[in-house]
Amino acid sequence: MNYLHGQLNYAVYAYAQSYPSGYIEDMHQHDRIQLLHTLSGVIHVQTAEGIWVIPPTKGIWIPENKKHSITIFGEVEARGVFVEPFARADLNTQCSVVAIPKLLSELINQAVEIKTDVLPHTRNERLLELILDELRFLKEIPFQLPEAQSSLLKKICNNIKKDLSIIPSLSDIAKQYHLSTKTLSRLFQKEMNLSFSIWLKQAKLLQALTDLEMKKSILSIALDLGYSSPSAFSYMFKREMGMTPTEYINKKYY
């Protein structure tokens, strides 16, 4: 992997990294907050709380000492920053996928090029301070699939994710595992704070984002996710993403 970074003697430093498709980095943690931003390809980040999917132009905010692993889909060009936890008093303390404004993206690109000590009252100091200010206003987006906590619900969710072309009803799943529909519904709400239908929709959307980056055809994705036609899949995708799958594929990432 290629790795470049800016000067380390400050409360925030920027980095650029390239990942090959299929790369996996096992569970690890950092003593600084990490913002990981992808320009191309998709990154899956796994924590104890769930899976976070980061498509191009988005980023993930990972608090200090949060154990996480990463899996790479497609050739990933990444940018990011490492931040001292108290560089600003009001920085987010939870994992979240965030939108990356163009201003912040360009500031990070510039900061990677800082190769000398950051001195007071210089352009480099002002650039890094502006990055710290911009990090306080990142907009969160719901690209997370929560992780079940009990072994039973983990088994149920993993079996569903193995084949998303099957569209199970909550009652059918409950019968399969000898539960009442009400009990299974409560499990989803209690452990993931989501209804079953919203969890399933989110699982399909995040799989679709990954599959599009891996160059699968829209027809194949639609069928693999249990949609009756590409148009039905496109309708769901546009409702959630604000653009059709074709528009998403053709979008030029900065």
C-alpha positions as CSV (number, residue, x, y, z in Angstrom):
1,M,0.0,0.0,0.0
2,N,1.1,3.6,-0.7
3,Y,0.9,5.9,2.3
4,L,1.7,9.6,2.5
5,H,1.2,12.0,5.4
6,G,1.7,15.6,6.3
7,Q,3.7,16.9,9.3
8,L,3.0,15.1,12.6
9,N,3.8,17.8,15.1
10,Y,0.3,19.2,15.4
11,A,-3.1,18.4,16.8
12,V,-4.3,17.3,13.4
13,Y,-2.4,15.8,10.4
14,A,-3.6,14.6,7.0
15,Y,-2.8,11.5,5.1
16,A,-3.3,9.9,1.7
17,Q,-3.5,6.1,1.2
18,S,-4.1,3.7,-1.6
19,Y,-5.7,0.3,-0.9
20,P,-5.9,-2.7,-3.4
21,S,-9.3,-4.4,-3.9
22,G,-9.9,-7.2,-1.4
23,Y,-7.5,-5.7,1.2
24,I,-8.5,-6.5,4.8
25,E,-7.1,-4.9,7.9
26,D,-7.9,-6.8,11.1
27,M,-9.3,-5.2,14.3
28,H,-7.1,-2.4,15.5
29,Q,-7.4,1.0,17.1
30,H,-5.7,4.5,17.1
31,D,-5.0,6.9,20.0
32,R,-6.3,9.7,17.8
33,I,-9.7,10.3,16.2
34,Q,-9.6,9.2,12.5
35,L,-11.6,10.6,9.6
36,L,-11.3,8.2,6.6
37,H,-12.5,9.6,3.3
38,T,-12.7,7.6,0.1
39,L,-12.3,9.2,-3.4
40,S,-12.9,5.9,-5.2
41,G,-14.0,2.4,-4.2
42,V,-16.0,1.4,-1.2
43,I,-14.8,0.7,2.4
44,H,-16.6,-1.4,4.9
45,V,-15.7,-0.6,8.5
46,Q,-16.7,-3.1,11.2
47,T,-17.0,-2.2,14.9
48,A,-18.8,-3.9,17.8
49,E,-21.8,-1.8,16.9
50,G,-22.2,-2.8,13.3
51,I,-20.9,-2.3,9.7
52,W,-20.4,1.1,8.2
53,V,-20.3,1.5,4.4
54,I,-18.3,4.3,2.9
55,P,-18.9,5.0,-0.8
56,P,-17.0,7.6,-2.8
57,T,-17.2,11.3,-1.5
58,K,-18.2,10.0,1.9
59,G,-16.1,9.4,5.0
60,I,-16.2,7.7,8.4
61,W,-15.5,9.3,11.7
62,I,-13.9,6.8,14.1
63,P,-13.3,8.0,17.7
64,E,-10.0,7.4,19.4
65,N,-9.4,3.9,20.8
66,K,-12.4,2.5,18.9
67,K,-11.6,-1.0,17.7
68,H,-12.4,-1.5,14.1
69,S,-11.5,-3.5,11.0
70,I,-11.7,-2.5,7.3
71,T,-12.5,-4.3,4.1
72,I,-11.8,-2.8,0.7
73,F,-14.1,-3.2,-2.4
74,G,-12.6,-1.9,-5.6
75,E,-9.4,0.1,-5.9
76,V,-9.6,2.7,-3.1
77,E,-8.0,6.1,-3.0
78,A,-8.4,7.5,0.5
79,R,-7.7,10.7,2.2
80,G,-8.2,11.6,5.9
81,V,-6.9,13.1,9.1
82,F,-5.9,12.0,12.5
83,V,-7.0,14.3,15.3
84,E,-6.1,14.7,18.9
85,P,-9.3,14.0,20.9
86,F,-9.4,17.4,22.6
87,A,-8.2,19.5,19.7
88,R,-11.8,20.9,19.8
89,A,-14.1,20.6,22.8
90,D,-17.2,19.6,20.7
91,L,-15.9,16.9,18.4
92,N,-18.2,13.9,17.8
93,T,-17.6,11.0,20.1
94,Q,-19.5,8.3,18.1
95,C,-18.8,6.4,14.9
96,S,-20.6,7.8,12.0
97,V,-20.6,8.0,8.2
98,V,-20.4,11.7,7.1
99,A,-20.6,13.8,4.0
100,I,-17.3,15.4,3.0
101,P,-17.7,19.0,1.8
102,K,-15.5,20.0,-1.2
103,L,-13.8,22.6,1.0
104,L,-12.7,20.0,3.6
105,S,-11.6,17.6,0.8
106,E,-9.4,20.2,-0.7
107,L,-8.0,21.3,2.7
108,I,-7.0,17.7,3.4
109,N,-5.3,17.5,0.0
110,Q,-3.3,20.6,0.8
111,A,-2.4,19.4,4.4
112,V,-0.9,16.1,3.1
113,E,1.7,18.3,1.4
114,I,2.9,19.9,4.7
115,K,6.3,18.4,5.3
116,T,7.9,20.8,7.8
117,D,7.1,21.7,11.4
118,V,3.9,23.7,11.7
119,L,4.9,27.1,13.1
120,P,2.6,29.7,14.8
121,H,1.0,32.4,12.6
122,T,1.8,30.6,9.4
123,R,-0.4,29.6,6.4
124,N,0.1,25.9,7.4
125,E,-1.2,26.6,10.9
126,R,-4.2,28.5,9.6
127,L,-4.9,25.6,7.1
128,L,-4.9,23.0,9.9
129,E,-6.9,25.1,12.2
130,L,-9.5,25.5,9.5
131,I,-9.7,21.8,9.1
132,L,-10.3,21.5,12.8
133,D,-13.2,24.0,12.6
134,E,-14.7,22.2,9.6
135,L,-14.7,18.8,11.4
136,R,-17.2,20.2,13.9
137,F,-19.9,20.6,11.3
138,L,-19.8,17.3,9.4
139,K,-23.2,16.0,8.4
140,E,-24.0,12.5,9.4
141,I,-25.6,10.1,6.9
142,P,-27.3,6.7,7.7
143,F,-24.9,4.3,6.0
144,Q,-24.7,1.9,8.9
145,L,-26.1,-1.5,9.4
146,P,-26.3,-2.1,13.2
147,E,-24.9,-5.3,14.6
148,A,-27.2,-7.6,16.6
149,Q,-26.1,-8.3,20.1
150,S,-27.7,-11.7,20.9
151,S,-26.4,-14.9,19.3
152,L,-30.0,-15.7,18.1
153,L,-30.5,-12.4,16.3
154,K,-27.0,-12.4,14.9
155,K,-27.8,-15.8,13.3
156,I,-31.0,-14.6,11.9
157,C,-29.5,-11.5,10.4
158,N,-26.5,-13.3,9.0
159,N,-28.7,-15.9,7.3
160,I,-30.8,-13.1,5.7
161,K,-27.7,-11.3,4.4
162,K,-26.4,-14.5,2.8
163,D,-29.2,-14.2,0.2
164,L,-31.0,-10.9,-0.1
165,S,-32.9,-12.1,-3.2
166,I,-35.3,-13.9,-0.9
167,I,-37.8,-11.5,0.6
168,P,-38.9,-13.0,3.9
169,S,-41.7,-11.7,6.0
170,L,-41.2,-11.2,9.7
171,S,-43.8,-13.9,10.5
172,D,-42.0,-16.4,8.2
173,I,-38.7,-15.8,10.0
174,A,-40.3,-16.0,13.4
175,K,-41.9,-19.4,12.5
176,Q,-38.5,-20.6,11.2
177,Y,-36.9,-19.8,14.6
178,H,-39.9,-20.9,16.7
179,L,-40.6,-17.3,17.9
180,S,-43.7,-15.2,17.9
181,T,-43.8,-12.3,15.4
182,K,-44.1,-9.9,18.3
183,T,-41.0,-11.3,20.1
184,L,-38.9,-11.1,16.9
185,S,-40.1,-7.5,16.3
186,R,-39.1,-6.5,19.8
187,L,-35.7,-8.1,19.3
188,F,-35.0,-5.9,16.3
189,Q,-36.1,-2.8,18.2
190,K,-34.3,-3.6,21.4
191,E,-31.0,-4.6,19.9
192,M,-30.7,-2.4,16.8
193,N,-33.3,0.3,17.4
194,L,-34.7,-0.4,14.0
195,S,-37.8,-2.2,12.8
196,F,-37.2,-5.3,10.7
197,S,-38.4,-3.7,7.5
198,I,-36.0,-0.7,7.9
199,W,-33.1,-3.0,8.8
200,L,-33.8,-5.1,5.6
201,K,-34.0,-1.9,3.5
202,Q,-30.8,-0.6,4.9
203,A,-29.0,-4.0,4.3
204,K,-30.1,-4.0,0.7
205,L,-29.1,-0.3,0.1
206,L,-25.6,-0.8,1.5
207,Q,-25.1,-4.0,-0.5
208,A,-26.2,-2.1,-3.6
209,L,-23.7,0.6,-3.0
210,T,-20.9,-2.0,-2.8
211,D,-22.1,-3.9,-5.8
212,L,-22.3,-0.8,-8.0
213,E,-18.7,0.0,-7.1
214,M,-17.7,-3.6,-8.0
215,K,-19.2,-2.9,-11.5
216,K,-22.1,-5.4,-11.3
217,S,-24.9,-4.7,-13.7
218,I,-28.0,-2.9,-12.5
219,L,-30.1,-5.9,-13.6
220,S,-27.9,-8.4,-11.6
221,I,-28.0,-6.2,-8.5
222,A,-31.8,-5.8,-8.7
223,L,-32.3,-9.6,-9.0
224,D,-29.7,-10.3,-6.3
225,L,-31.6,-8.0,-3.9
226,G,-35.0,-9.4,-4.6
227,Y,-36.5,-6.7,-6.7
228,S,-38.9,-7.7,-9.5
229,S,-37.2,-5.4,-12.1
230,P,-34.4,-2.9,-12.5
231,S,-37.0,-0.1,-12.4
232,A,-38.2,-1.2,-8.9
233,F,-34.6,-1.3,-7.7
234,S,-33.9,2.1,-9.2
235,Y,-37.0,3.6,-7.5
236,M,-35.8,2.5,-4.1
237,F,-32.2,3.7,-4.8
238,K,-33.3,7.1,-5.9
239,R,-35.7,7.5,-3.0
240,E,-32.8,6.8,-0.6
241,M,-29.8,8.3,-2.4
242,G,-31.4,11.2,-4.3
243,M,-30.2,9.8,-7.7
244,T,-30.7,6.7,-9.8
245,P,-28.1,3.9,-9.9
246,T,-27.1,5.1,-13.4
247,E,-26.6,8.6,-12.2
248,Y,-24.6,7.3,-9.2
249,I,-22.3,5.3,-11.5
250,N,-21.7,8.3,-13.8
251,K,-21.2,10.8,-11.0
252,K,-17.8,12.3,-11.1
253,Y,-16.2,12.2,-7.7
254,Y,-13.9,14.9,-6.6
